[in-house]
């Protein structure tokens, strides 16, 4: 009778532990699942002359800095006719590059040569921190391709390499583009201090969450195996 009762209790305990382990595995998988990718067709519709200067789909910019950047780009458009737009996205479709995305979005928003002429579009994917820029034909008279690429690959990238300083990256890019497109001397990219180069080895929050979930699952599985065995041996000793 005692053995039957003990066996029933152990069976219930084992079922409970296994259900808990399965639940934890499910939660870990759901939390680790990637977010939906961004396509050009999911972006808001814009056109030349539209007073929208920042489209922060990745939600990486503060409201204060987004407002500051928008104000500067609005002034630039009013005084020179040159329109600059910043776009951030979180994850691209499979096979898409940041440059192909920027080109498609540029042509979607500004489908004719006339609409494209005074446009500058800078796009960043915050998953890879890749940046691309696309400019219209008239813009190239003041913002040539060399400077444009320097803005994307140096002005933006330097703060990103310094602990993902997105707000600083876009503020610097805005200041440089406004200066050049206003006919002022190019201030150039940020000066990089290479005296100390330390590579970070800290785990990301996502890695930490996955690791913690894995530890809990393993712990439950071990407990589900060890507890019944330990109980059985204890019972045998007590019977002896």
C-alpha positions as CSV (number, residue, x, y, z in Angstrom):
1,X,0.0,0.0,0.0
2,X,2.8,2.4,0.9
3,X,4.7,1.5,-2.2
4,X,1.6,2.1,-4.4
5,X,1.0,5.5,-2.8
6,X,4.6,6.5,-3.1
7,X,4.7,5.5,-6.8
8,X,1.5,7.5,-7.5
9,X,3.0,10.6,-5.8
10,X,6.3,10.2,-7.8
11,X,4.3,9.9,-11.0
12,X,2.4,13.1,-10.3
13,X,5.6,14.9,-9.4
14,X,7.3,13.7,-12.6
15,X,4.4,14.8,-14.7
16,X,4.3,18.2,-13.1
17,X,8.1,18.7,-13.6
18,X,7.9,17.6,-17.3
19,X,5.0,20.0,-17.9
20,X,6.9,22.8,-16.3
21,X,10.0,22.0,-18.4
22,X,7.9,21.9,-21.6
23,X,6.4,25.3,-20.7
24,X,9.8,26.8,-20.1
25,X,11.1,25.5,-23.4
26,X,8.0,27.0,-25.2
27,X,8.5,30.4,-23.5
28,X,12.3,30.4,-24.4
29,X,11.5,29.7,-28.0
30,X,8.9,32.4,-28.2
31,X,11.1,35.0,-26.6
32,X,14.0,34.1,-28.9
33,X,11.9,34.2,-32.1
34,X,13.0,37.0,-34.4
35,X,10.8,40.0,-35.0
36,X,9.1,40.5,-38.4
37,X,11.4,41.8,-41.1
38,X,10.8,45.2,-42.6
39,X,10.0,45.6,-46.3
40,X,9.6,48.8,-48.4
41,X,5.9,48.0,-48.8
42,X,5.4,48.2,-45.0
43,X,6.9,51.7,-44.8
44,X,4.7,54.8,-44.6
45,X,4.0,56.6,-47.8
46,X,5.9,59.9,-48.4
47,X,6.5,62.2,-51.4
48,X,8.7,65.2,-52.3
49,X,7.6,68.2,-50.2
50,X,6.2,66.0,-47.4
51,X,7.3,67.6,-44.0
52,X,8.3,64.2,-42.5
53,X,12.0,64.1,-42.1
54,X,12.6,61.2,-39.7
55,X,10.9,57.8,-39.9
56,X,12.2,55.9,-36.8
57,X,10.7,52.4,-37.4
58,X,13.4,50.8,-35.2
59,X,12.5,53.2,-32.3
60,X,16.1,54.0,-31.4
61,X,15.9,57.8,-31.3
62,X,14.7,59.9,-28.4
63,X,11.8,62.2,-29.0
64,X,13.9,65.2,-28.1
65,X,16.6,64.4,-30.6
66,X,14.1,63.4,-33.3
67,X,12.4,66.7,-32.9
68,X,15.7,68.6,-33.0
69,X,16.8,66.8,-36.2
70,X,13.4,67.3,-37.9
71,X,13.6,71.0,-37.1
72,X,17.1,71.4,-38.7
73,X,16.1,69.4,-41.8
74,X,12.9,71.5,-42.1
75,X,14.9,74.7,-42.1
76,X,17.3,73.2,-44.7
77,X,14.4,72.4,-47.0
78,X,12.9,75.8,-46.7
79,X,16.1,77.7,-47.3
80,X,17.7,75.5,-50.0
81,X,15.0,73.2,-51.4
82,X,17.2,70.2,-50.5
83,X,15.3,67.6,-48.6
84,X,17.0,65.0,-46.3
85,X,15.2,62.1,-44.7
86,X,16.5,59.7,-42.1
87,X,15.0,56.2,-41.8
88,X,15.7,53.5,-39.2
89,X,14.4,49.9,-39.6
90,X,14.7,46.8,-37.5
91,X,15.7,43.8,-39.5
92,X,15.5,43.4,-43.3
93,X,13.8,40.8,-45.5
94,X,16.0,37.7,-46.3
95,X,18.3,38.5,-49.1
96,X,17.8,42.3,-48.8
97,X,20.8,44.6,-48.3
98,X,20.7,48.0,-46.7
99,X,21.6,49.6,-50.0
100,X,19.0,47.7,-52.0
101,X,16.4,48.6,-49.4
102,X,17.4,52.3,-49.5
103,X,17.3,52.3,-53.3
104,X,13.9,50.7,-53.4
105,X,12.5,53.1,-50.8
106,X,14.0,56.1,-52.6
107,X,12.3,55.1,-55.8
108,X,9.0,54.3,-54.1
109,X,8.8,57.7,-52.3
110,X,10.2,59.7,-55.3
111,X,9.2,57.8,-58.5
112,X,10.3,60.4,-61.1
113,X,13.6,62.1,-61.8
114,X,12.1,65.5,-61.0
115,X,10.9,64.2,-57.6
116,X,14.3,62.6,-56.9
117,X,16.5,65.6,-57.9
118,X,16.8,67.3,-54.5
119,X,16.4,64.3,-52.3
120,X,18.8,62.7,-49.8
121,X,17.8,59.5,-48.0
122,X,19.9,57.8,-45.3
123,X,18.8,54.4,-43.9
124,X,20.0,52.4,-41.0
125,X,19.2,48.8,-39.9
126,X,19.8,48.6,-36.2
127,X,20.1,44.8,-36.2
128,X,23.3,44.9,-38.3
129,X,24.1,48.6,-37.9
130,X,24.6,48.8,-41.7
131,X,23.9,52.2,-43.2
132,X,23.2,53.3,-46.8
133,X,22.6,56.6,-48.5
134,X,21.0,57.6,-51.8
135,X,21.0,61.1,-53.3
136,X,19.3,62.8,-56.3
137,X,21.1,64.3,-59.3
138,X,20.9,67.9,-58.2
139,X,22.1,67.1,-54.7
140,X,25.4,65.8,-56.1
141,X,26.5,69.2,-57.1
142,X,27.1,70.1,-53.4
143,X,27.0,66.6,-51.8
144,X,29.1,64.5,-54.1
145,X,29.2,60.7,-53.8
146,X,32.5,60.7,-51.8
147,X,31.1,63.0,-49.1
148,X,27.8,61.1,-49.1
149,X,29.5,57.8,-48.4
150,X,31.7,59.4,-45.8
151,X,28.5,60.6,-44.0
152,X,27.1,57.1,-44.0
153,X,30.2,55.0,-43.3
154,X,32.1,57.4,-41.0
155,X,29.9,60.1,-39.5
156,X,27.2,57.7,-38.6
157,X,29.3,54.6,-37.9
158,X,31.9,56.2,-35.5
159,X,29.3,56.8,-32.7
160,X,27.7,53.4,-33.4
161,X,31.1,51.7,-32.8
162,X,31.2,53.6,-29.5
163,X,28.5,51.6,-27.7
164,X,25.6,52.1,-30.3
165,X,25.2,55.8,-29.8
166,X,22.3,56.1,-32.3
167,X,21.2,59.6,-31.2
168,X,24.7,61.0,-31.5
169,X,25.1,59.3,-34.9
170,X,22.1,60.9,-36.4
171,X,22.7,64.3,-34.8
172,X,26.2,64.3,-36.3
173,X,24.9,63.2,-39.7
174,X,22.3,65.9,-39.6
175,X,24.8,68.6,-38.7
176,X,27.2,67.5,-41.5
177,X,24.5,67.2,-44.2
178,X,22.9,70.5,-43.3
179,X,26.3,72.2,-43.5
180,X,27.3,70.7,-46.9
181,X,23.8,71.1,-48.5
182,X,23.7,74.8,-47.3
183,X,26.9,75.5,-49.2
184,X,29.2,75.6,-46.1
185,X,32.6,73.9,-45.9
186,X,32.4,70.2,-45.2
187,X,33.2,69.7,-41.5
188,X,34.3,66.1,-42.3
189,X,33.8,62.9,-40.3
190,X,34.4,62.7,-36.5
191,X,38.0,62.3,-35.3
192,X,38.6,58.8,-34.1
193,X,40.8,58.3,-31.0
194,X,42.6,55.0,-31.6
195,X,44.9,55.2,-28.5
196,X,42.8,52.5,-26.7
197,X,41.1,49.7,-28.6
198,X,39.2,47.4,-26.3
199,X,36.8,44.8,-27.7
200,X,33.7,44.3,-25.6
201,X,32.9,40.7,-24.7
202,X,29.7,41.4,-22.7
203,X,26.7,39.3,-23.5
204,X,23.7,41.0,-25.0
205,X,20.3,41.1,-23.1
206,X,18.9,38.5,-25.6
207,X,21.8,36.1,-25.0
208,X,21.4,36.5,-21.2
209,X,17.6,35.7,-21.4
210,X,18.3,32.6,-23.6
211,X,21.0,31.4,-21.2
212,X,18.8,31.8,-18.1
213,X,15.9,30.0,-19.8
214,X,18.2,27.1,-20.8
215,X,19.5,26.8,-17.2
216,X,16.0,26.6,-15.9
217,X,15.0,23.9,-18.4
218,X,18.1,21.9,-17.7
219,X,17.5,22.2,-14.0
220,X,13.9,20.9,-14.2
221,X,14.9,18.0,-16.4
222,X,17.7,17.0,-14.0
223,X,15.3,17.3,-11.1
224,X,12.7,15.2,-12.9
225,X,15.3,12.4,-13.3
226,X,17.1,12.6,-9.9
227,X,14.2,13.1,-7.5
228,X,12.4,9.8,-8.5
229,X,15.6,7.8,-8.3
230,X,16.6,9.3,-5.0
231,X,13.1,8.6,-3.6
232,X,13.2,5.0,-4.8
233,X,16.6,4.3,-3.2
234,X,15.4,6.0,0.0
235,X,12.4,3.7,0.0
236,X,14.6,0.6,-0.5
237,X,16.8,1.6,2.4
238,X,13.8,2.2,4.7
239,X,12.3,-1.3,3.6
240,X,15.7,-2.9,4.4
